Amino acid sequence: MTVVGPFGLSVRDQALEADVQAGLAAVEEGLLEATKSDVPFITEAAQHLVRAGGKRFRPLLAMLAAQFGDPHTPGVVPSAVVVELTHLATLYHDDVMDEADVRRGVSSANARWGNSVAVLTGDFLFARASHILADLGPEAVRIQAEAFERLVTGQILETAGPRDGRDPIEHYLDVIAGKTGSLIAVAGRFGAMMSGADESIVNILTQYGERLGTAFQLADDVLDIASDSHESGKTPGTDLREGIPTLPVLHLRALADGEHGTDRDRELRDLLAGDLTDDARHAEALAGLRAHPALEQARRDTVRYAEEARATLAPLPECMAKAALEGLCDSVVHRAG
């Protein structure tokens, strides 16, 4: 058994592994090329997160989706570069909004150069992604524009919060579908579409990416609470400290506010609503959530979305690429385990 990519996906076919690895290597070269500028400082800032690494989950999905057509079609690698550049650009902006100090184990761009440079670097990456996209045709431009609109809408909805009477958990899942699911769906769609796969297969892999993207983010929510060494390079409990209400916190609130809520539930809810910048209070809150059933409920939700993603693959022909995509579902569940 061999492994493809930093996400730890197991693949049992050497030809598929070699093909995907070659594609990912080409994407890496494309990212470095796309982030070069005649201004050395811009190159340094734009390549800051590229060189910090990352799971390259979206390019991996694009490479696997391309296996259902001709994976060597010229548009496959550039489309994967576009998706990853877009993702990286959002990270620069997210870190400014969240006032984050660390990203992928290195200083965030805003911590190193200030908010203005971080925002403008994100914009630079969007511009470079658009430049590549223009060569892929008007349909690709439309798909990317629609996904980016959903991504920004999700971010705005998160900032605004749920409207009166809306279930906060349903609202949050809509936010995640926009912020994370939309771009991962495009990765699957571009990979299949650029390879010349049948339209029915393109649609399946788009739906798969959307569901898997939601599961992927929910797994991150669980990891932020449960993991001692966060895979994203962030310190455990970062979202908690910053007051970001992720799924485990929302489940706790629902339990505490419900008719069956216990004193323990309400005490932990009130602790989470307070100032968690204090290390002692933060540690107490983190320990409380780790021991609370709300965390297990968030794990179950993660598994549910991963299984929905797997179910969408059923109509695809049996092949090693399909098995690898099913393996991605297992990997996401394992991360939240």
C-alpha positions in Angstrom: 0.0 0.0 0.0 1.4 3.4 -0.9 0.5 6.9 0.0 -0.5 9.9 -2.1 0.0 13.5 -0.9 0.5 15.0 2.5 -3.1 14.3 3.3 -2.1 10.7 3.9 -4.4 9.1 1.3 -3.7 5.4 0.8 -3.7 4.2 -2.8 -3.1 0.6 -4.0 -2.2 1.3 -7.6 1.3 2.4 -8.5 0.3 4.0 -11.8 -2.4 6.1 -10.1 0.0 7.1 -7.4 2.6 8.2 -9.9 0.1 10.1 -11.9 -1.3 12.0 -9.0 2.1 12.7 -7.5 3.3 14.1 -10.8 0.2 16.3 -11.0 0.7 17.6 -7.5 4.4 18.3 -8.2 3.3 20.3 -11.3 0.8 22.2 -9.2 3.5 23.1 -6.7 5.6 24.5 -9.6 2.6 26.4 -10.8 2.0 27.9 -7.4 5.6 29.2 -7.2 5.5 30.5 -10.7 2.1 32.3 -10.2 3.4 34.0 -7.0 6.4 35.5 -8.6 6.6 39.3 -9.1 9.0 41.8 -10.5 8.9 43.3 -7.0 10.9 41.0 -4.6 8.9 42.0 -1.5 5.7 41.0 -3.2 7.2 37.6 -4.2 8.3 37.1 -0.6 4.9 37.9 0.8 2.9 36.0 -1.9 5.1 32.9 -1.4 5.0 33.0 2.4 2.1 30.6 2.7 3.0 28.6 -0.4 6.4 27.7 1.1 4.8 27.0 4.5 3.2 23.9 2.9 -0.2 22.7 3.7 -2.3 19.6 2.8 -3.0 20.7 -0.8 -6.3 18.9 -0.3 -8.0 20.8 -3.2 -5.3 20.0 -5.8 -5.3 16.4 -4.7 -9.1 16.2 -5.2 -8.7 17.8 -8.7 -6.0 15.3 -9.6 -8.2 12.3 -8.6 -11.3 13.7 -10.3 -9.2 14.1 -13.5 -8.7 10.3 -13.6 -12.3 10.0 -14.9 -11.2 11.6 -18.1 -7.7 12.3 -19.5 -5.7 13.5 -16.5 -3.0 14.8 -18.8 -5.2 17.3 -20.5 -3.5 20.7 -20.4 -6.1 22.5 -18.3 -6.1 20.1 -15.3 -3.0 21.4 -13.5 -3.7 25.1 -14.1 -7.3 24.7 -12.8 -5.9 23.1 -9.6 -3.5 26.0 -9.3 -6.4 28.4 -9.6 -8.3 26.7 -6.8 -5.3 26.5 -4.5 -4.3 30.2 -5.1 -7.9 31.2 -4.3 -7.8 29.2 -1.1 -4.4 30.7 -0.1 -5.7 34.2 -0.8 -8.7 33.7 1.6 -6.2 32.5 4.3 -4.4 35.9 4.1 -7.7 37.7 4.5 -9.0 35.3 7.2 -5.9 35.9 9.3 -6.5 39.6 9.2 -10.2 39.2 10.2 -9.3 36.7 13.0 -6.2 38.7 14.1 -4.3 35.4 13.9 -0.6 35.3 14.7 0.2 31.8 13.3 -0.7 30.0 10.1 0.6 26.6 9.1 3.2 26.7 11.8 4.7 30.0 10.7 4.0 33.6 11.5 0.9 34.8 9.7 1.4 37.5 7.0 -0.4 40.1 9.1 1.7 39.4 12.1 4.8 39.7 10.1 4.1 42.6 7.8 0.8 44.1 9.0 -2.8 44.0 8.0 -2.5 46.2 4.9 0.2 44.0 3.3 -1.7 40.8 4.2 -4.9 42.1 2.6 -3.1 43.3 -0.5 -1.2 40.1 -0.9 -4.4 38.2 -0.8 -5.7 40.5 -3.5 -2.5 39.8 -5.5 -3.2 36.1 -5.4 -6.8 36.6 -6.5 -5.5 38.6 -9.5 -3.0 35.9 -10.4 -5.7 33.2 -10.1 -7.9 35.2 -12.4 -5.1 35.6 -15.0 -4.7 31.8 -15.2 -8.4 31.3 -15.2 -8.9 33.5 -18.2 -6.9 30.9 -20.3 -9.3 28.1 -19.2 -12.3 29.6 -20.9 -15.5 31.5 -20.0 -17.2 28.5 -18.4 -14.3 28.1 -16.0 -14.5 31.8 -15.2 -18.2 31.6 -14.5 -17.8 28.5 -12.2 -15.0 30.2 -10.2 -17.0 33.5 -9.9 -20.1 31.7 -8.6 -18.0 29.7 -6.1 -16.2 32.9 -5.0 -19.5 34.6 -4.5 -20.7 31.7 -2.3 -17.4 31.8 -0.4 -17.7 35.5 0.4 -21.4 35.1 1.2 -20.6 32.4 3.7 -18.0 34.7 5.3 -20.5 37.5 5.5 -23.2 35.2 7.0 -20.7 34.1 9.6 -19.9 37.7 10.5 -23.5 38.7 10.6 -24.7 35.7 12.6 -28.0 33.8 12.3 -31.2 35.9 11.8 -33.8 35.9 14.5 -35.5 32.6 14.8 -32.9 30.7 12.7 -31.3 27.6 14.2 -27.7 28.6 14.9 -26.5 25.1 13.9 -28.3 25.2 10.6 -26.9 28.7 10.0 -23.4 27.5 10.7 -23.7 24.5 8.3 -24.8 27.0 5.6 -21.8 29.1 6.4 -19.5 26.1 6.1 -21.0 25.0 2.8 -20.2 28.5 1.4 -16.9 29.2 3.0 -15.3 25.7 2.5 -17.6 23.4 0.6 -18.0 25.7 -2.4 -14.3 25.8 -3.3 -13.6 22.1 -2.7 -16.6 21.4 -4.9 -14.9 23.5 -7.6 -11.7 21.4 -7.2 -13.7 18.2 -8.0 -15.6 19.9 -10.8 -12.5 21.5 -12.5 -10.5 18.2 -12.3 -13.3 16.2 -14.0 -14.4 19.0 -16.4 -10.9 19.8 -17.6 -10.1 16.1 -18.2 -13.1 15.8 -20.5 -15.1 13.5 -18.2 -18.8 13.0 -18.9 -21.1 15.7 -17.6 -22.8 13.2 -15.3 -19.4 12.4 -13.7 -18.6 16.1 -13.4 -21.9 16.7 -11.5 -21.2 13.7 -9.2 -17.7 14.9 -8.3 -19.1 18.5 -7.7 -21.6 17.2 -5.2 -19.0 14.9 -3.6 -16.7 17.9 -3.2 -19.3 20.0 -1.5 -20.2 17.3 1.1 -16.6 16.4 1.6 -15.7 20.0 2.1 -18.3 20.4 4.8 -17.0 17.3 6.5 -13.4 18.5 6.2 -14.2 21.8 8.0 -16.3 20.0 10.7 -13.3 17.7 11.3 -11.2 20.9 11.8 -13.7 22.1 14.3 -13.4 18.9 16.3 -9.6 19.0 16.0 -9.4 22.5 17.3 -10.9 21.2 20.6 -9.7 17.6 20.7 -6.2 17.6 19.3 -3.0 18.3 21.2 -1.2 19.0 18.0 -3.5 20.7 15.5 -2.9 19.6 12.0 -3.5 23.0 10.5 -0.5 24.4 12.4 -2.7 26.4 14.7 -2.6 26.1 18.5 -5.4 23.9 19.9 -8.4 25.9 21.1 -7.5 28.8 18.8 -11.1 29.2 17.6 -12.2 28.9 21.3 -9.9 31.7 22.4 -11.0 34.0 19.6 -14.7 33.5 20.4 -15.5 31.7 17.1 -18.6 29.5 17.7 -17.7 26.3 16.0 -19.9 23.2 15.9 -19.0 21.7 19.3 -19.7 25.1 21.0 -23.0 25.4 19.1 -24.1 21.9 20.2 -23.2 22.8 23.8 -25.3 26.0 23.7 -28.2 24.0 22.3 -28.0 21.5 25.1 -27.5 24.2 27.8 -30.5 26.2 26.5 -32.7 23.2 26.1 -35.2 21.8 28.6 -32.9 18.9 29.4 -29.8 21.1 30.0 -27.9 20.4 33.2 -26.1 22.8 35.5 -22.9 21.5 34.1 -24.0 22.4 30.6 -25.0 25.9 31.6 -21.8 26.5 33.6 -19.6 25.5 30.6 -21.8 27.6 28.3 -21.3 30.7 30.6 -17.5 30.0 30.8 -17.3 29.9 27.0 -19.2 33.2 26.8 -16.6 34.9 28.9 -13.1 36.2 28.2 -11.0 33.2 27.1 -7.9 35.2 26.5 -6.9 34.3 30.0 -4.8 31.1 29.9 -6.4 29.5 32.9 -10.0 30.2 31.8 -9.1 29.0 28.3 -7.6 25.7 29.6 -10.6 25.1 31.8 -13.0 25.7 28.9 -11.0 23.5 26.6 -10.9 20.7 29.1 -14.6 21.1 29.7 -15.5 20.8 26.0 -13.2 17.8 25.5 -15.2 15.9 28.2 -18.6 17.1 27.0 -21.0 15.1 24.8 -21.2 18.1 22.5 -17.8 17.2 21.1 -19.0 13.7 20.3 -22.1 15.1 18.6 -19.8 17.2 16.4 -17.9 14.1 15.5 -21.1 12.3 14.5 -22.0 15.2 12.2 -18.6 15.0 10.6 -19.0 11.3 9.9 -22.5 11.9 8.5 -21.3 14.4 5.9 -18.3 12.2 5.0 -20.7 9.3 4.5 -23.0 11.5 2.4 -20.0 12.3 0.3 -19.1 8.6 -0.1 -22.7 7.8 -1.1 -22.6 10.3 -4.0 -19.8 8.3 -5.6 -22.0 5.2 -5.9 -22.9 5.7 -9.6 -19.2 6.1 -10.7 -17.5 3.1 -12.4 -15.5 0.9 -10.1 -11.8 1.9 -10.4 -8.8 2.8 -8.3 -9.6 6.6 -8.5 -13.1 5.9 -7.0 -11.5 3.9 -4.2 -9.1 6.7 -3.6 -12.0 9.2 -3.3 -13.7 6.9 -0.9 -10.5 6.8 1.0 -10.6 10.6 1.4 -13.9 10.2 3.2 -12.2 7.7 5.6 -9.3 10.2 6.1 -11.6 13.0 7.0 -13.4 10.8 9.6 -10.1 9.6 10.9 -9.0 13.2 11.5 -12.0 13.8 13.7 -11.7 10.5 15.5 
